[in-house]
Amino acid sequence: MARDRRPPLLRRAGLKDGVVDVDAARIAEAADQLRHRSKATLHDRLHRVRSALGLAVQAGLAAALAWVISHQLLGNPQPVFAPISAVGTLAASVGQRLRRTVELIIGVAVGVALGDLLIYLLGAGGWQLGLVVTTAILLTIFFGASVAVVIQAAATAVLIVTLSPSTQNLEIPRFVDAFIGGGIALVVTAILLPLNPLRVINRAARPALDLLVEQLDVSAEALRKRDRQSAQQALERLRENKDELARFSEAIEGAKETATLSPARWHRRDELTHYAEAADPIDRAMRNSGTLIRRSVTLIEDEEPIPEPMPDSVAHLAESVRMLRHEFAVGAEPEKAREWSLRAVSEAGRAYAQGVGFSGSVVIAQVRTTASDLIVASGIEQEEANRLVRQAFGDTEQPPSGQAEPEGAPKPPTAPPLG
């Protein structure tokens, strides 16, 4: 029997040699995209697992210790709330665990007091339960309590009203369990298994900075090729950066809390201060980059001139963020990040001198502003960063269009302002 030498896709489609399957290329491309997406999804999931591994181990240890202490040492026959409090404290936003423990205890105390008082006055029942919950919520809100305190007070009041008739002395074990669970969680995070705060921050910062690097690179290439669609996609992707920035900010707060509570991490305080001060300028750099990319889309749509240095200036911004990420991760002084930021400004000055349109001048201004943000993130004071940016940009009186201005037309600024 002769061997079928046709490509596998043709054999599966039942096509004869010489017959062109117009869908084969599209099907193959779609299959490749699905395989790539599958690999990317698996990589993302593994990254999330690695990032959460420390928290998972902390939560498991805290829950076990809280149960043992409440049950074995204090004699609580059913210490359900102690491990729940421990896990609830650790599950709170990183950097708010001490506050979460205090909220648990306050909420339990309010719920116990209201539940006991109203049961004593009105007895137990359905309408009494509703009244207790309503009163607990309104009272805690009146005194300005957080959402966590409100929820905890209401939940505790529910347990007191529903279980007190059948369970004696419920109030003291629940209050003690709240104290034990939250306290054990803090002991685990501060002493027994304190995470490396710099590692936590680096892991959280990487997605946000990677996103910014990628979209600036895409935008630079879109400007070179006048590819409006690519620039628009970069803009839409950058707008989805809220989760990355939120995780970065939470990681900084968590690292500061760890460095405050954990004696083993006290020597990291100075480095953490540097990170904490970098959070706001990085956030501003993300926002200003969004404006830069949005104006790049308009620039391409309006067919404005794109001087050759303009895409280079955006690419240099991407390199500056890449260097900032690397130098932060290794604990080095971010000198290269500053250098690339100033190179971006210098290229922007050359582009402006060659002549740009209205949207082009906004792009140039945003390069200057973003570069200033990145320099501040590297540890330079804002005033000094602005001075360096102005110096790197240079003086120019070239009109944006690169042509003589019509008589009576308003003169452009000698340089785009720092936003």
Secondary structure, 3 states (H helix, E strand, C coil): CCCCCCCHHHHHHCCCCCCCCCCHHHHHHHHHHHHHHHHHHHHHHHHHHHHHHHHHHHHHHHHHHHHHHHHHHCCCCCCCHHHHHHHHHHHCCCCCHHHHHHHHHHHHHHHHHHHHHHHHHHCCCHHHHHHHHHHHHHHHHHCCCCHHHHHHHHHHHHHHHHHCCCCCCCHHHHHHHHHHHHHHHHHHHHHHCCCCHHHHHHHHHHHHHHHHHHHHHHHHHHHHHCCHHHHHHHHHHHCCCHHHHHHHHHHHHHHHHHHHHCHHHHHHHHHHHHHHHHHHHHHHHHHHHHHHHHHHHHHHHCCCCCCCHHHHHHHHHHHHHHHHHHHHHHCCCCHHHHHHHHHHHHHHHHHHHHCCCHHHHHHHHHHHHHHHHHHHHCCCCHHHHHHHHHHHHCCCCCCCCCCCCCCCCCCCCCCCCCC
